[in-house]
Amino acid sequence: MTVAIIDLGTNTFNLIVVQLQAAQKFSILYNDKISVKLGEGGIEKNMLLPAAFERGISAIEKHLAKANSFFPDKILAFATSAIRSAHNGNVFVAQVKSRFKLEVQVIDGNKEAELIYKGVKLGLKLPQHTCLIMDIGGGSTEFILANNNHIFWKSSFNLGVARLLEKFSTSDPITSTEILAITNYLHQQLLPLHEAVKKYPVKELIGSSGSFDTFAEIISFKKNTALDLSKQTEYAYDLADFEEIYEELIASTKQQRMQTPGIIEMRVDMIVVAAVFTNYVLKNYRLSSMKLSTYALKEGVIAEMINS
């Protein structure tokens, strides 16, 4: 069976087309993403502004054209933070249904976290000890405390990088005062996570896709090592390498980031805040290792399908 899955994220709309096979296996036929910046200018007001709304509709149209070229048996679409929190998110969903006959499932933060866990677990072998899974989105960030067998705790916070950027309007480059303001805000907002980590201690961070892909790409270019994330599902960071690129990112201007190998255009504005967020989590919870899972939500949908 051929299935196309569209993940309507806040920063990007992602498409994956897979062939489901016997014995709980699958092959990827196509994988792509389109930058939409759906929350641009309106995410703090819980509105999809007209330009962002139209970018989203255009991205859906392009993804559907590509998906249909594979003659899929099913096309599934899932919407997350920007659409579920927007006052006119239902209008967007209705327009997609009207124009393209596509039903968009708007999922809540708990379901989003669960699918991320299933996607990560599909991409790499989780340990028996508890680890902290982190998915930095544009509208929300999900945290999951889990091992290979069980989710112990999960939650979604409205702390996506698009929200943080709109809230803090950082300088170019970001200042130490702004970094302190962001980390103080994160500390206050993440109190439920602090309590959960006390109950389920962790030493390892697993970042799923998105910004964590970019961190790996930057490090790879700096070290002159070949890295093709389209052909691998995990990557182990050296924390010293992350510390080095963190210092470079917070000192960089937008113009410098645009010329930095490994940073794609859609992440130029948001990667600094994502690095600040990641560094905060690593330091605050005294984590000693970090991995990347290139699989996330849409792969979690695949995991549910092949296990059902």
C-alpha positions in Angstrom: 0.0 0.0 0.0 1.3 3.5 -0.9 0.6 6.2 1.6 1.3 10.0 1.5 1.5 11.9 4.8 1.5 15.7 5.0 2.6 17.3 8.3 1.3 20.8 8.5 3.9 22.3 10.8 4.3 26.0 11.9 7.5 26.5 10.0 7.3 23.9 7.3 4.8 21.6 5.6 6.4 18.2 5.2 5.5 15.5 2.8 6.6 11.8 2.9 5.3 9.1 0.5 6.0 5.5 1.6 5.3 2.0 0.4 4.1 -0.1 3.3 5.4 -3.7 3.0 5.1 -7.0 4.8 6.7 -7.7 8.2 6.2 -4.1 9.5 8.6 -2.7 6.9 8.3 0.3 4.6 10.3 2.1 1.9 10.4 5.8 1.4 9.5 6.9 -2.2 9.6 10.6 -1.7 10.4 13.1 1.1 10.3 16.9 0.9 9.5 20.0 2.8 8.2 23.5 1.9 8.9 26.5 4.1 5.6 28.3 4.9 6.3 30.3 8.1 2.6 29.8 8.9 2.8 31.8 12.1 4.7 34.7 10.7 3.4 38.0 12.2 0.4 36.4 13.9 1.4 33.5 16.1 1.3 35.5 19.3 -2.1 36.8 18.4 -3.3 33.3 17.5 -4.0 34.3 13.9 -3.0 33.1 10.5 -2.3 36.3 8.6 -3.4 36.4 4.9 0.1 36.0 3.4 0.9 33.1 5.6 -2.5 31.6 5.0 -1.9 31.7 1.2 1.6 30.3 1.5 0.0 27.3 3.4 -2.6 26.7 0.7 0.0 26.9 -2.0 2.3 24.4 -0.2 -0.7 22.0 0.2 -1.4 22.3 -3.5 2.3 21.5 -4.4 2.5 18.6 -2.0 -0.7 17.1 -3.3 0.4 17.4 -6.9 3.6 15.5 -6.0 1.8 13.0 -3.8 -0.7 12.2 -6.5 2.0 11.4 -9.0 2.6 8.2 -6.9 -1.1 7.2 -7.1 -1.3 6.7 -3.3 -4.0 4.5 -1.7 -4.3 7.1 1.1 -3.3 10.7 1.7 -3.2 11.7 5.4 -2.7 15.3 6.7 -2.0 16.4 10.3 -1.9 20.0 11.6 -0.1 21.1 14.7 0.5 24.2 16.8 -0.1 27.1 14.5 -3.4 25.8 13.1 -4.7 24.3 16.3 -4.1 27.6 18.2 -5.2 30.1 15.5 -8.7 31.6 15.7 -9.0 31.0 12.0 -7.3 27.6 11.9 -10.7 26.0 11.3 -11.1 28.3 8.2 -7.8 27.0 6.9 -8.8 23.4 7.4 -12.2 24.1 5.8 -10.6 25.7 2.8 -8.2 22.8 2.3 -11.2 20.4 2.4 -13.2 22.5 0.0 -10.4 23.1 -2.6 -8.6 19.8 -2.4 -11.0 17.3 -0.9 -8.4 16.7 1.8 -9.3 16.1 5.4 -6.8 17.7 7.8 -6.7 16.1 11.3 -5.9 18.9 13.8 -4.1 17.0 16.6 -3.5 18.2 20.2 -0.1 18.5 21.9 -0.4 15.2 23.7 -1.0 13.3 20.4 1.8 15.3 18.7 4.2 14.2 21.5 3.1 10.6 21.2 3.6 10.5 17.4 7.1 12.1 17.8 8.0 9.4 20.3 6.8 6.7 17.8 8.7 8.3 15.0 11.9 8.6 17.0 11.6 5.0 18.1 11.2 3.9 14.5 14.3 5.8 13.5 16.7 4.6 16.2 16.9 2.1 19.0 16.0 3.9 22.2 17.9 2.9 25.4 16.5 1.0 28.3 17.3 4.0 30.6 15.1 7.1 30.4 16.0 9.7 27.9 14.6 13.1 27.1 13.2 13.5 23.6 12.8 17.1 22.4 11.1 18.3 19.2 11.5 22.1 18.6 8.8 23.3 16.3 7.8 26.8 15.2 4.7 27.0 17.4 5.3 24.4 20.1 8.1 22.3 21.6 7.4 18.7 22.7 9.2 16.9 25.5 8.9 13.2 26.1 10.6 11.3 28.9 10.8 7.7 27.7 12.8 4.6 27.0 12.5 1.9 24.4 9.4 0.4 26.0 7.4 3.1 27.5 6.5 6.8 27.7 6.8 8.0 31.3 5.8 11.6 30.8 5.1 13.8 27.8 3.9 17.4 27.2 3.7 20.1 24.6 4.6 23.7 25.4 3.8 26.8 23.4 7.5 27.5 23.1 8.2 27.1 19.5 10.9 29.2 18.0 8.5 31.3 15.9 6.6 32.2 19.1 9.9 33.0 21.0 11.2 35.1 18.1 7.9 37.1 17.9 7.8 37.5 21.7 11.4 38.6 22.2 12.3 40.4 18.9 16.0 39.7 19.2 18.8 41.9 18.0 21.2 41.0 15.1 23.3 39.4 16.6 21.4 38.4 19.7 22.6 40.0 22.9 23.6 38.4 26.2 20.7 40.3 27.9 18.2 38.8 25.4 19.6 35.3 25.9 19.1 35.7 29.6 15.6 36.9 29.1 14.7 34.0 26.9 16.3 31.4 29.3 14.5 32.9 32.3 11.3 32.7 30.4 12.0 29.1 29.5 12.8 28.2 33.1 9.5 29.6 34.2 7.4 28.0 31.5 9.0 24.6 31.8 8.2 24.0 35.5 6.2 20.9 34.8 9.2 19.5 32.9 11.5 20.3 35.8 9.3 18.3 38.1 9.1 15.4 35.7 12.9 15.2 35.3 13.2 15.0 39.1 10.9 12.0 39.0 12.5 10.4 35.9 16.2 11.4 35.9 17.9 11.6 32.5 21.4 12.0 31.0 20.7 11.9 27.3 18.9 14.3 25.0 17.4 13.1 21.7 16.5 15.9 19.4 14.0 15.1 16.6 14.6 16.5 13.1 14.2 20.2 12.4 16.8 22.4 14.1 18.7 19.3 15.3 19.2 18.4 11.6 20.7 21.8 11.1 23.1 21.5 14.1 24.4 18.2 12.6 24.8 19.7 9.2 26.8 22.7 10.5 29.1 20.5 12.5 29.6 18.2 9.5 30.6 21.0 7.2 33.0 22.4 9.9 34.6 19.1 10.4 34.7 18.3 6.7 32.9 15.0 7.2 30.4 13.6 4.8 26.8 13.6 6.1 23.7 12.8 4.2 20.8 12.9 6.5 18.4 11.6 3.8 20.2 8.3 4.1 20.5 7.9 7.9 18.1 8.0 10.8 20.4 9.0 13.6 23.5 11.0 14.4 25.5 11.2 17.6 26.8 14.7 18.5 30.0 15.4 20.3 28.9 18.0 22.9 32.1 19.9 22.4 31.1 20.4 18.8 27.7 21.6 19.7 29.2 24.0 22.3 31.5 25.4 19.6 28.7 26.0 17.0 26.4 27.4 19.8 29.0 30.1 20.6 29.4 30.9 16.9 25.6 31.1 16.3 24.9 33.5 19.2 27.7 35.7 17.9 26.5 35.6 14.3 24.5 38.1 12.2 21.7 37.1 9.9 24.0 37.8 6.9 26.7 35.5 8.3 24.2 32.7 8.9 23.0 33.0 5.3 26.5 32.2 4.2 27.1 29.4 6.8 27.3 25.9 5.2 24.6 23.7 6.7 22.0 26.4 7.5 19.2 26.3 5.0 17.4 29.5 4.3 14.2 28.6 6.2 16.2 28.2 9.4 18.4 31.3 9.2 16.1 33.4 11.4 15.2 30.7 13.9 18.3 28.6 14.4 19.8 31.0 17.0 16.8 30.8 19.3 16.7 27.0 18.8 20.4 26.8 19.8 19.7 28.9 22.9 16.8 26.6 23.8 18.9 23.4 23.2 21.8 24.8 25.2 19.5 25.7 28.1 18.1 22.1 28.2 21.5 20.5 28.1 22.9 22.7 30.8 19.9 22.9 33.1 19.4 19.1 33.2 23.2 18.4 33.1 22.9 16.1 30.2 26.0 14.3 29.1 25.1 13.1 25.6 22.9 14.2 22.6 21.7 12.4 19.6 19.7 13.3 16.5 16.7 11.4 15.2 15.9 12.4 11.7 12.5 10.8 12.2 9.7 12.8 13.9 5.9 13.2 13.7 5.2 12.0 10.1 7.3 8.9 10.7 5.3 8.4 13.9 2.2 8.1 11.7 4.0 5.5 9.6 4.9 3.6 12.8 1.2 3.6 13.9 0.2 2.3 10.5 2.7 -0.5 10.2 2.0 -1.6 13.8 -1.8 -1.6 13.5 
